[in-house]
Amino acid sequence: MRLSRYFLPVLKETPAEAQIVSHRLMLRAGMIRQASAGIYSWLPLGYRVLRNIERIVHEEQARAGHIPVLMPTLQSADLWRQSGRYDAYGPEMLRIRDRHDRDMLYGPTNEEMITEIVAAYVNSYRSLPLTLYHIQWKFRDEMRPRFGVMRGREFLMKDGYNFDLSKEAALHAYNRHLVSYLRTYERMGLQAIPMRADSGPIGGDYTHEFLVLAETGESEVFYDSEVTDLTFGDRDIDYDDWDQCQGVLEEFTSRYARTDETHDEAVFDKVPEARRRSARGIEVGQIFYFGTAYSESLGAFVQNEAGERVPLHMGSHGIGVSRLAGAIIEASHDDRGIIWPEAVTPFQVGLVNLRQGDSATDAACHGIELALEKRGLSVLYDDREERAGAKFATMDLIGLPWRITVGPRGLEKNVVELTSRRTGESEEMSAEAAIDRVAGIYGLAP
């Protein structure tokens, strides 16, 4: 993609309404534009990041054996009345009445709708276990939307729902989700700590939030510092194996880590003083087991092996897809701008022409652009007639992990400059070597 033909409305000044780093940088980098309080348009650069995050979530859900669906944003109020949540949910729910005077709502979550779907089609234990999920826009009418996409009213979320015959089987689904979420966040370059949390309006006794430590986090968290040493890595986990999933859950949850709602000072005091920590955290996901509450109220029953009619055991599992874009920036930036991890970057490499209009430099850049694309790499080529400093500032602001710079002096020596956004280190090499190096970093074959 050539920057001269791209829509990238970067800002030189920081908008006054932006209070935290991710909001400031997303506005300045031309990723989003506010439509109204807590509601944003995702501009081309931001949309590419959003889709990359969504792709990783889909891939890890598929790896865990979960099945995608797509449910509507608007739901019937009747379902929520059946579950008892229509009035209990409170003013965060946006209630709507259609032209036929039917009560509707813009879904903040989908427990009711997915349970009604399963109740209509699943009637035997032979269809279990079953986990369905979707990635869909949600709306919660926050009283004070702020911090950009970190606390908006409209947001993109992955919400999944497991249906099992017994509590034991449902808890295995809970463990499986915890494992899959750990892998998901690490692929995005994040360390998300599972913490004992409050279930809120979802309900249930089993729940963990996944929080990324950041000074701008809204939640106060308390934890044993040993949890920050844990990494999931590239483990080969059999998601159907109870012992493997339970082992990972124990490893990541046996040390103290809780949000302020569930913090227990007496238990925390048993952690060695040198390891006790308190900090701020950004919630990027949550998992729940809540038993049979929804299945009983919405008629999701099956026959078990003994021929008895029993309610399904359920859990739900959410990842804030749009919120993750902000969380990644909060965790990965510097004074010059964003530093994208390779897995979610909007373009894998930036290409800078230091002398636009010079025939030799233009030809070299065009050849490098084609060669990178042939290797399967996404390229943002800055072909604008701008000074070098402005081009470098734009590349630093939008945070592409790798930059190839081409100029007349380098071409005289048959070299280009390859720069890492994260470390700032640059190295001169041939164009072919730079292309090979970047392709290798992204795991692409020669």
Secondary structure as GFF3:
##gff-version 3
##sequence-region A 1 446
A	DSSP	three_ten_helix	3	5	.	.	.	ID=ss1
A	DSSP	alpha_helix	21	28	.	.	.	ID=ss2
A	DSSP	beta_strand	32	36	.	.	.	ID=ss3
A	DSSP	beta_strand	39	42	.	.	.	ID=ss4
A	DSSP	alpha_helix	44	63	.	.	.	ID=ss5
A	DSSP	beta_strand	67	68	.	.	.	ID=ss6
A	DSSP	beta_strand	74	76	.	.	.	ID=ss7
A	DSSP	alpha_helix	77	83	.	.	.	ID=ss8
A	DSSP	beta_strand	94	97	.	.	.	ID=ss9
A	DSSP	beta_strand	103	106	.	.	.	ID=ss10
A	DSSP	alpha_helix	111	121	.	.	.	ID=ss11
A	DSSP	three_ten_helix	125	127	.	.	.	ID=ss12
A	DSSP	beta_strand	130	139	.	.	.	ID=ss13
A	DSSP	three_ten_helix	148	150	.	.	.	ID=ss14
A	DSSP	beta_strand	154	164	.	.	.	ID=ss15
A	DSSP	alpha_helix	167	187	.	.	.	ID=ss16
A	DSSP	beta_strand	192	196	.	.	.	ID=ss17
A	DSSP	three_ten_helix	200	202	.	.	.	ID=ss18
A	DSSP	beta_strand	206	213	.	.	.	ID=ss19
A	DSSP	beta_strand	219	224	.	.	.	ID=ss20
A	DSSP	three_ten_helix	225	229	.	.	.	ID=ss21
A	DSSP	alpha_helix	242	253	.	.	.	ID=ss22
A	DSSP	beta_strand	257	259	.	.	.	ID=ss23
A	DSSP	alpha_helix	265	268	.	.	.	ID=ss24
A	DSSP	three_ten_helix	273	275	.	.	.	ID=ss25
A	DSSP	beta_strand	276	291	.	.	.	ID=ss26
A	DSSP	alpha_helix	293	298	.	.	.	ID=ss27
A	DSSP	beta_strand	301	303	.	.	.	ID=ss28
A	DSSP	beta_strand	309	311	.	.	.	ID=ss29
A	DSSP	beta_strand	313	320	.	.	.	ID=ss30
A	DSSP	alpha_helix	321	331	.	.	.	ID=ss31
A	DSSP	beta_strand	333	334	.	.	.	ID=ss32
A	DSSP	beta_strand	337	338	.	.	.	ID=ss33
A	DSSP	beta_strand	349	353	.	.	.	ID=ss34
A	DSSP	alpha_helix	359	374	.	.	.	ID=ss35
A	DSSP	beta_strand	379	382	.	.	.	ID=ss36
A	DSSP	alpha_helix	388	398	.	.	.	ID=ss37
A	DSSP	beta_strand	402	406	.	.	.	ID=ss38
A	DSSP	alpha_helix	408	412	.	.	.	ID=ss39
A	DSSP	beta_strand	416	420	.	.	.	ID=ss40
A	DSSP	beta_strand	426	429	.	.	.	ID=ss41
A	DSSP	alpha_helix	431	441	.	.	.	ID=ss42
###
